[in-house]
Amino acid sequence: MSDLPWLTIIGLGENGPEGLTDASRKALSEAEIIMGPPRHLSLLPETGATRVEWPVPFADGVQHLLTLRGRRVVVLASGDPFWFGAGTVLARYFAPTEWSAHPGPSVFSLAAAKLGWGIEGVTCLGLHAAPLSRLRPHLAHGVRLIVTLRDGAAVGDLAAYLVATGFGSTQMDVLSALGGPRERHVTLRADEPVPEGIAHPVCVALTCGDGPALPRTSGKPDEIFETDGQLTKRPVRALTLSALAPRPYERLWDIGGGTGTIAIEWLLSDPTVTATAIEQSPERAARIARNAADLGVERLQVVTGTAPAALDGLPDPDVVFVGGGLSDALLEVLQTRLRAGTRLVCNAVTLESEATLTRWHGKLGGDLMRIELAHARALGALTGWKSAYPVVQWSVTL
């Protein structure tokens, strides 16, 4: 066998081999095995290669592909395999010298060209294998998005989701089988009936109408979270996120998650950050997971347990927030375990926890801040100030 890659990933459009590069045609003509979904395989003429339908779930196909290492194999994918496509997954399993890729035009590019949209100003999301709630942080008046969906029936699910979130006036350009003879373009509002017979593959271009957009700043409205009352309130949350200062690719531990507001806002700050919320109450832990899913950050890891024992086995964080369960024992464990440079932020409400933070501030330094807030409330027929419990916040870099 030559030293050329044995695996070739080819992005195939709705016109099949028409428009493929010479390199793609050569790889197909030399392939011993061609793997792909049935729809892709049906678009190709016979080449003499053994055809293997990619199974469901997708991971089963990866395991089968691993057994073919060393043979001439072509894997078919839609459009650009490295834009919400199979190529991104496959590249994790094989060395760079084992594979080559020949991408075609992505569905996002085809849709943008169809509508005359500058793709640099459009948010593109792959929702064919992800929950529709991923949309939630992006929905705002005038925003343009292009999303891929699993099948035609999912167009109705998308419309229902937009209506449920208050964006029923959103324009939906439903584009199916782009670039091929079955291409179809239907325009409707999310609150209008969805026509039948929408074929796969399908994407939808959204021009968002009026609706309750989520603010981009830290300190999201308390009302967007399901809660039993145990949550860091909006102004304190904004100050806490400022102290946590999320940066790309950082990991957060949120100890004493409560409603999950801190971890969720951390995740909303950047798509590359990760977070783990540790909560001792199973009921609250389940609520944290629901809030994360509803707000489009279902990637939040929720651990039910009490710190520090619940921290065992977790990947080390870059930043830690302690919002509940503060104790000398917990801080001792964190100081011992966490690597130098880890940022630590703790909020305290009780006199006992405030005394704990005061002692640790004396030991390790950092910034100690007292947050006192008051809100205007009715006082008989007049208005007066009602003070909230003061919060003491300690932040330090270990």
C-alpha angles and dihedrals in degrees: 000000000000123000090252117116112277093209124063122185112204126191107220126197131205090270091064115214092357108110096016117139121251089251091056092048091050092050091051093048092051097042120118091192131025117196125189146113115300092252092056094045090052091059094062128081118234113281101171092255122129109256120218122187112224106244131227124273096048093226091065089062091052090054091051091048090055089061090056096058110142098027125100102267132172120195116200121215136168119271110308108013091200098057106077086321144121095269093072091057096043093050089064092062102046137053115251090248092059100063145037129192136213108191124199128205109303121236087243092058092046092049093047091050091049092054099035092241122152100238092210087069096048129088110227121201132179105221097159089101102016135076119269089236087079083081095062100087091049100050113110136130113288096008116139121214136172115203132182118222133200096241145332094282090060089067088071090047090052092050091049091049092052091050092047092052093050098258098110092134091064115125113234120201103194111202120185132182091001116200096018140088092268093056114143133179122196125175123200143139119261091244093055126088114275113233119241127244099047105164131220130277095056138165130178127215111210128203101189119228128199117314145126102296119195114244115249093221126084115266102060116196113283089228094071091067127077105228146162089216096276100116139115103255120239102260094045090044091055091052091045094051088049090055092045088051100194116219129188116290095006124140123221131203110205104195114197093019098189103173094353096243096137096048092043094051089046089057092045090057095071136357093230099058123094133202144190121204116203115201127166096206113080090206093053092043089056090048091052090054091050092050091049092050093047092052097047101256101102087148088085110119111222119199119191109213146076123281136266092029092046091058093070112115096012119128110256114265132227092214133025128198120192110197098153140018093036113176142146089251092056093047091049090055092047093049091050099043106036121086123242112276095037111137118227126195123181130184121202131188105168125073090241095054090043089056089050092054092046090056093047092047087056090051102042106016120217126133123316116194134176115212116202120178134176130189129205111252136171113275104188106297091341137056130256141168120271112196122218121219108282116248123214113207125195120190125180141158109230 
